[in-house]
Amino acid sequence: MASSKTFASGAVLTAADLNTYVNPSTAAHIPYAVAAGSVTAAIPAAAADGTVVTVALPAGRFTVAPTVVPGVVASGGVWATVVTVTTTNFTVRLHAAAALPSGYSATITWTATQMTTTTAAG
């Protein structure tokens, strides 16, 4: 894979340059596929440390299970861990440091990345 190319001022960017250095299938520094989003999940007080949420990934976007990085937008003491990842979805488990009030919810933010056509890492 090509890594990068530095262009001088006024240099011509050719089709070969685009195909080599800007194409995610051939350039090592550009992810092959990326998706990001958020979903809000209710956390029942009785299941504060075990709420599992399945999030759908964009159809056809990934050819291997991507690397998923979750985040949580909530008031204090709630975090998420990734449980499983496939090419079509992933599941996260929400955890709480203490009992939560009835009707509590959290927004899970996430980014999924596949670096090459054959592997998520890169």
PyMOL commands that place a pseudoatom at each C-alpha (Angstrom):
pseudoatom trace, name=CA, resn=MET, resi=1, chain=A, elem=C, hetatm=0, pos=[0.000, 0.000, 0.000]
pseudoatom trace, name=CA, resn=ALA, resi=2, chain=A, elem=C, hetatm=0, pos=[1.112, 3.512, -0.744]
pseudoatom trace, name=CA, resn=SER, resi=3, chain=A, elem=C, hetatm=0, pos=[1.599, 5.670, 2.300]
pseudoatom trace, name=CA, resn=SER, resi=4, chain=A, elem=C, hetatm=0, pos=[1.526, 9.284, 1.188]
pseudoatom trace, name=CA, resn=LYS, resi=5, chain=A, elem=C, hetatm=0, pos=[2.771, 11.813, -1.337]
pseudoatom trace, name=CA, resn=THR, resi=6, chain=A, elem=C, hetatm=0, pos=[3.684, 15.456, -0.926]
pseudoatom trace, name=CA, resn=PHE, resi=7, chain=A, elem=C, hetatm=0, pos=[2.684, 17.772, -3.767]
pseudoatom trace, name=CA, resn=ALA, resi=8, chain=A, elem=C, hetatm=0, pos=[4.548, 20.931, -4.639]
pseudoatom trace, name=CA, resn=SER, resi=9, chain=A, elem=C, hetatm=0, pos=[2.615, 24.128, -5.240]
pseudoatom trace, name=CA, resn=GLY, resi=10, chain=A, elem=C, hetatm=0, pos=[1.220, 24.082, -8.781]
pseudoatom trace, name=CA, resn=ALA, resi=11, chain=A, elem=C, hetatm=0, pos=[1.805, 20.340, -9.219]
pseudoatom trace, name=CA, resn=VAL, resi=12, chain=A, elem=C, hetatm=0, pos=[-0.737, 18.384, -11.231]
pseudoatom trace, name=CA, resn=LEU, resi=13, chain=A, elem=C, hetatm=0, pos=[-2.777, 15.787, -9.366]
pseudoatom trace, name=CA, resn=THR, resi=14, chain=A, elem=C, hetatm=0, pos=[-3.141, 12.885, -11.776]
pseudoatom trace, name=CA, resn=ALA, resi=15, chain=A, elem=C, hetatm=0, pos=[-5.715, 10.113, -11.871]
pseudoatom trace, name=CA, resn=ALA, resi=16, chain=A, elem=C, hetatm=0, pos=[-2.925, 7.691, -10.914]
pseudoatom trace, name=CA, resn=ASP, resi=17, chain=A, elem=C, hetatm=0, pos=[-2.145, 9.851, -7.854]
pseudoatom trace, name=CA, resn=LEU, resi=18, chain=A, elem=C, hetatm=0, pos=[-5.809, 9.776, -6.817]
pseudoatom trace, name=CA, resn=ASN, resi=19, chain=A, elem=C, hetatm=0, pos=[-6.053, 6.040, -7.340]
pseudoatom trace, name=CA, resn=THR, resi=20, chain=A, elem=C, hetatm=0, pos=[-2.873, 5.437, -5.353]
pseudoatom trace, name=CA, resn=TYR, resi=21, chain=A, elem=C, hetatm=0, pos=[-2.925, 7.991, -2.525]
pseudoatom trace, name=CA, resn=VAL, resi=22, chain=A, elem=C, hetatm=0, pos=[-6.605, 8.860, -1.993]
pseudoatom trace, name=CA, resn=ASN, resi=23, chain=A, elem=C, hetatm=0, pos=[-8.306, 5.532, -2.679]
pseudoatom trace, name=CA, resn=PRO, resi=24, chain=A, elem=C, hetatm=0, pos=[-9.196, 3.771, 0.611]
pseudoatom trace, name=CA, resn=SER, resi=25, chain=A, elem=C, hetatm=0, pos=[-8.543, 0.397, -1.011]
pseudoatom trace, name=CA, resn=THR, resi=26, chain=A, elem=C, hetatm=0, pos=[-4.889, 1.252, -1.696]
pseudoatom trace, name=CA, resn=ALA, resi=27, chain=A, elem=C, hetatm=0, pos=[-3.825, 4.092, 0.642]
pseudoatom trace, name=CA, resn=ALA, resi=28, chain=A, elem=C, hetatm=0, pos=[-2.579, 2.907, 4.044]
pseudoatom trace, name=CA, resn=HIS, resi=29, chain=A, elem=C, hetatm=0, pos=[-3.564, 6.085, 5.884]
pseudoatom trace, name=CA, resn=ILE, resi=30, chain=A, elem=C, hetatm=0, pos=[-7.228, 6.192, 4.811]
pseudoatom trace, name=CA, resn=PRO, resi=31, chain=A, elem=C, hetatm=0, pos=[-9.787, 3.841, 6.420]
pseudoatom trace, name=CA, resn=TYR, resi=32, chain=A, elem=C, hetatm=0, pos=[-11.585, 1.531, 4.024]
pseudoatom trace, name=CA, resn=ALA, resi=33, chain=A, elem=C, hetatm=0, pos=[-14.928, 2.062, 5.830]
pseudoatom trace, name=CA, resn=VAL, resi=34, chain=A, elem=C, hetatm=0, pos=[-16.131, 4.264, 8.690]
pseudoatom trace, name=CA, resn=ALA, resi=35, chain=A, elem=C, hetatm=0, pos=[-19.486, 4.849, 10.357]
pseudoatom trace, name=CA, resn=ALA, resi=36, chain=A, elem=C, hetatm=0, pos=[-20.524, 6.800, 13.434]
pseudoatom trace, name=CA, resn=GLY, resi=37, chain=A, elem=C, hetatm=0, pos=[-23.736, 7.504, 15.253]
pseudoatom trace, name=CA, resn=SER, resi=38, chain=A, elem=C, hetatm=0, pos=[-25.655, 7.567, 18.491]
pseudoatom trace, name=CA, resn=VAL, resi=39, chain=A, elem=C, hetatm=0, pos=[-28.598, 5.804, 20.082]
pseudoatom trace, name=CA, resn=THR, resi=40, chain=A, elem=C, hetatm=0, pos=[-30.500, 6.508, 23.284]
pseudoatom trace, name=CA, resn=ALA, resi=41, chain=A, elem=C, hetatm=0, pos=[-31.200, 3.588, 25.580]
pseudoatom trace, name=CA, resn=ALA, resi=42, chain=A, elem=C, hetatm=0, pos=[-33.409, 3.306, 28.641]
pseudoatom trace, name=CA, resn=ILE, resi=43, chain=A, elem=C, hetatm=0, pos=[-31.730, 1.728, 31.634]
pseudoatom trace, name=CA, resn=PRO, resi=44, chain=A, elem=C, hetatm=0, pos=[-34.194, 0.044, 33.981]
pseudoatom trace, name=CA, resn=ALA, resi=45, chain=A, elem=C, hetatm=0, pos=[-33.185, 0.587, 37.623]
pseudoatom trace, name=CA, resn=ALA, resi=46, chain=A, elem=C, hetatm=0, pos=[-33.240, -3.163, 38.243]
pseudoatom trace, name=CA, resn=ALA, resi=47, chain=A, elem=C, hetatm=0, pos=[-30.803, -3.787, 35.373]
pseudoatom trace, name=CA, resn=ALA, resi=48, chain=A, elem=C, hetatm=0, pos=[-28.475, -0.847, 35.900]
pseudoatom trace, name=CA, resn=ASP, resi=49, chain=A, elem=C, hetatm=0, pos=[-25.357, -2.944, 35.430]
pseudoatom trace, name=CA, resn=GLY, resi=50, chain=A, elem=C, hetatm=0, pos=[-26.516, -5.167, 32.649]
pseudoatom trace, name=CA, resn=THR, resi=51, chain=A, elem=C, hetatm=0, pos=[-28.499, -3.316, 30.022]
pseudoatom trace, name=CA, resn=VAL, resi=52, chain=A, elem=C, hetatm=0, pos=[-27.445, -4.635, 26.610]
pseudoatom trace, name=CA, resn=VAL, resi=53, chain=A, elem=C, hetatm=0, pos=[-28.129, -2.585, 23.482]
pseudoatom trace, name=CA, resn=THR, resi=54, chain=A, elem=C, hetatm=0, pos=[-27.774, -3.795, 19.879]
pseudoatom trace, name=CA, resn=VAL, resi=55, chain=A, elem=C, hetatm=0, pos=[-26.843, -1.131, 17.335]
pseudoatom trace, name=CA, resn=ALA, resi=56, chain=A, elem=C, hetatm=0, pos=[-27.243, -1.686, 13.588]
pseudoatom trace, name=CA, resn=LEU, resi=57, chain=A, elem=C, hetatm=0, pos=[-24.372, -0.706, 11.300]
pseudoatom trace, name=CA, resn=PRO, resi=58, chain=A, elem=C, hetatm=0, pos=[-25.034, 0.694, 7.804]
pseudoatom trace, name=CA, resn=ALA, resi=59, chain=A, elem=C, hetatm=0, pos=[-25.975, -2.142, 5.445]
pseudoatom trace, name=CA, resn=GLY, resi=60, chain=A, elem=C, hetatm=0, pos=[-23.095, -3.295, 3.244]
pseudoatom trace, name=CA, resn=ARG, resi=61, chain=A, elem=C, hetatm=0, pos=[-20.590, -0.808, 4.704]
pseudoatom trace, name=CA, resn=PHE, resi=62, chain=A, elem=C, hetatm=0, pos=[-18.194, -3.299, 6.334]
pseudoatom trace, name=CA, resn=THR, resi=63, chain=A, elem=C, hetatm=0, pos=[-16.632, -6.450, 4.868]
pseudoatom trace, name=CA, resn=VAL, resi=64, chain=A, elem=C, hetatm=0, pos=[-15.135, -7.562, 8.214]
pseudoatom trace, name=CA, resn=ALA, resi=65, chain=A, elem=C, hetatm=0, pos=[-16.219, -6.795, 11.764]
pseudoatom trace, name=CA, resn=PRO, resi=66, chain=A, elem=C, hetatm=0, pos=[-14.980, -3.243, 12.419]
pseudoatom trace, name=CA, resn=THR, resi=67, chain=A, elem=C, hetatm=0, pos=[-13.297, -1.837, 15.512]
pseudoatom trace, name=CA, resn=VAL, resi=68, chain=A, elem=C, hetatm=0, pos=[-16.015, -0.115, 17.563]
pseudoatom trace, name=CA, resn=VAL, resi=69, chain=A, elem=C, hetatm=0, pos=[-15.321, 2.629, 20.101]
pseudoatom trace, name=CA, resn=PRO, resi=70, chain=A, elem=C, hetatm=0, pos=[-18.310, 3.477, 22.318]
pseudoatom trace, name=CA, resn=GLY, resi=71, chain=A, elem=C, hetatm=0, pos=[-18.932, 6.522, 24.436]
pseudoatom trace, name=CA, resn=VAL, resi=72, chain=A, elem=C, hetatm=0, pos=[-21.752, 7.493, 26.795]
pseudoatom trace, name=CA, resn=VAL, resi=73, chain=A, elem=C, hetatm=0, pos=[-23.519, 10.805, 27.259]
pseudoatom trace, name=CA, resn=ALA, resi=74, chain=A, elem=C, hetatm=0, pos=[-25.250, 10.593, 30.639]
pseudoatom trace, name=CA, resn=SER, resi=75, chain=A, elem=C, hetatm=0, pos=[-25.156, 12.216, 34.018]
pseudoatom trace, name=CA, resn=GLY, resi=76, chain=A, elem=C, hetatm=0, pos=[-22.477, 10.537, 36.125]
pseudoatom trace, name=CA, resn=GLY, resi=77, chain=A, elem=C, hetatm=0, pos=[-21.287, 7.021, 36.612]
pseudoatom trace, name=CA, resn=VAL, resi=78, chain=A, elem=C, hetatm=0, pos=[-22.453, 5.293, 33.414]
pseudoatom trace, name=CA, resn=TRP, resi=79, chain=A, elem=C, hetatm=0, pos=[-20.119, 3.684, 30.890]
pseudoatom trace, name=CA, resn=ALA, resi=80, chain=A, elem=C, hetatm=0, pos=[-20.325, 1.246, 27.989]
pseudoatom trace, name=CA, resn=THR, resi=81, chain=A, elem=C, hetatm=0, pos=[-18.325, -1.809, 26.957]
pseudoatom trace, name=CA, resn=VAL, resi=82, chain=A, elem=C, hetatm=0, pos=[-18.473, -3.569, 23.604]
pseudoatom trace, name=CA, resn=VAL, resi=83, chain=A, elem=C, hetatm=0, pos=[-19.777, -7.139, 23.869]
pseudoatom trace, name=CA, resn=THR, resi=84, chain=A, elem=C, hetatm=0, pos=[-19.883, -8.378, 20.254]
pseudoatom trace, name=CA, resn=VAL, resi=85, chain=A, elem=C, hetatm=0, pos=[-19.226, -6.942, 16.786]
pseudoatom trace, name=CA, resn=THR, resi=86, chain=A, elem=C, hetatm=0, pos=[-20.234, -8.269, 13.353]
pseudoatom trace, name=CA, resn=THR, resi=87, chain=A, elem=C, hetatm=0, pos=[-20.335, -6.679, 9.914]
pseudoatom trace, name=CA, resn=THR, resi=88, chain=A, elem=C, hetatm=0, pos=[-23.994, -5.757, 10.436]
pseudoatom trace, name=CA, resn=ASN, resi=89, chain=A, elem=C, hetatm=0, pos=[-24.284, -4.762, 14.113]
pseudoatom trace, name=CA, resn=PHE, resi=90, chain=A, elem=C, hetatm=0, pos=[-22.645, -4.576, 17.499]
pseudoatom trace, name=CA, resn=THR, resi=91, chain=A, elem=C, hetatm=0, pos=[-23.828, -4.890, 21.087]
pseudoatom trace, name=CA, resn=VAL, resi=92, chain=A, elem=C, hetatm=0, pos=[-22.773, -2.785, 24.044]
pseudoatom trace, name=CA, resn=ARG, resi=93, chain=A, elem=C, hetatm=0, pos=[-23.424, -3.299, 27.730]
pseudoatom trace, name=CA, resn=LEU, resi=94, chain=A, elem=C, hetatm=0, pos=[-24.194, -0.255, 29.836]
pseudoatom trace, name=CA, resn=HIS, resi=95, chain=A, elem=C, hetatm=0, pos=[-22.789, -0.227, 33.362]
pseudoatom trace, name=CA, resn=ALA, resi=96, chain=A, elem=C, hetatm=0, pos=[-23.594, 2.062, 36.285]
pseudoatom trace, name=CA, resn=ALA, resi=97, chain=A, elem=C, hetatm=0, pos=[-21.515, 2.862, 39.351]
pseudoatom trace, name=CA, resn=ALA, resi=98, chain=A, elem=C, hetatm=0, pos=[-24.636, 2.998, 41.537]
pseudoatom trace, name=CA, resn=ALA, resi=99, chain=A, elem=C, hetatm=0, pos=[-28.384, 2.340, 41.413]
pseudoatom trace, name=CA, resn=LEU, resi=100, chain=A, elem=C, hetatm=0, pos=[-30.162, 4.556, 38.913]
pseudoatom trace, name=CA, resn=PRO, resi=101, chain=A, elem=C, hetatm=0, pos=[-33.496, 6.345, 39.239]
pseudoatom trace, name=CA, resn=SER, resi=102, chain=A, elem=C, hetatm=0, pos=[-36.545, 4.984, 37.425]
pseudoatom trace, name=CA, resn=GLY, resi=103, chain=A, elem=C, hetatm=0, pos=[-36.765, 6.131, 33.796]
pseudoatom trace, name=CA, resn=TYR, resi=104, chain=A, elem=C, hetatm=0, pos=[-33.029, 6.789, 33.457]
pseudoatom trace, name=CA, resn=SER, resi=105, chain=A, elem=C, hetatm=0, pos=[-31.598, 6.825, 29.930]
pseudoatom trace, name=CA, resn=ALA, resi=106, chain=A, elem=C, hetatm=0, pos=[-28.201, 7.308, 28.349]
pseudoatom trace, name=CA, resn=THR, resi=107, chain=A, elem=C, hetatm=0, pos=[-27.055, 8.174, 24.845]
pseudoatom trace, name=CA, resn=ILE, resi=108, chain=A, elem=C, hetatm=0, pos=[-24.463, 5.828, 23.400]
pseudoatom trace, name=CA, resn=THR, resi=109, chain=A, elem=C, hetatm=0, pos=[-22.162, 7.467, 20.859]
pseudoatom trace, name=CA, resn=TRP, resi=110, chain=A, elem=C, hetatm=0, pos=[-19.997, 5.248, 18.679]
pseudoatom trace, name=CA, resn=THR, resi=111, chain=A, elem=C, hetatm=0, pos=[-17.488, 5.092, 15.864]
pseudoatom trace, name=CA, resn=ALA, resi=112, chain=A, elem=C, hetatm=0, pos=[-16.819, 1.961, 13.792]
pseudoatom trace, name=CA, resn=THR, resi=113, chain=A, elem=C, hetatm=0, pos=[-13.713, 1.693, 11.605]
pseudoatom trace, name=CA, resn=GLN, resi=114, chain=A, elem=C, hetatm=0, pos=[-12.377, -0.865, 9.128]
pseudoatom trace, name=CA, resn=MET, resi=115, chain=A, elem=C, hetatm=0, pos=[-8.872, 0.083, 7.978]
pseudoatom trace, name=CA, resn=THR, resi=116, chain=A, elem=C, hetatm=0, pos=[-8.392, -2.253, 4.986]
pseudoatom trace, name=CA, resn=THR, resi=117, chain=A, elem=C, hetatm=0, pos=[-10.550, -4.492, 2.828]
pseudoatom trace, name=CA, resn=THR, resi=118, chain=A, elem=C, hetatm=0, pos=[-9.549, -7.510, 4.919]
pseudoatom trace, name=CA, resn=THR, resi=119, chain=A, elem=C, hetatm=0, pos=[-8.960, -6.273, 8.474]
pseudoatom trace, name=CA, resn=ALA, resi=120, chain=A, elem=C, hetatm=0, pos=[-10.356, -3.786, 10.984]
pseudoatom trace, name=CA, resn=ALA, resi=121, chain=A, elem=C, hetatm=0, pos=[-6.926, -3.038, 12.472]
pseudoatom trace, name=CA, resn=GLY, resi=122, chain=A, elem=C, hetatm=0, pos=[-4.485, -0.707, 10.850]
for i in range(1, 122): cmd.bond("trace and resi %d" % i, "trace and resi %d" % (i + 1))
show_as sticks, trace
zoom trace
